[in-house]
């Protein structure tokens, strides 16, 4: 039985060049998303933000960062 890694490598071998380029362009974003989805603290923060807790107003944030007078 093939491992998940072996199955992924086989699929990659079968894709065309254009698809490979697109996948490579997205690769870092995919890995970051997987990392964040497994970070319990990040998920708690996301849930709090959904509820409107500890959220900074967009204009306020821009002022804090010096992006807006």
Secondary structure as GFF3:
##gff-version 3
##sequence-region A 1 69
A	DSSP	alpha_helix	4	14	.	.	.	ID=ss1
A	DSSP	alpha_helix	17	37	.	.	.	ID=ss2
A	DSSP	alpha_helix	40	50	.	.	.	ID=ss3
A	DSSP	alpha_helix	58	64	.	.	.	ID=ss4
###
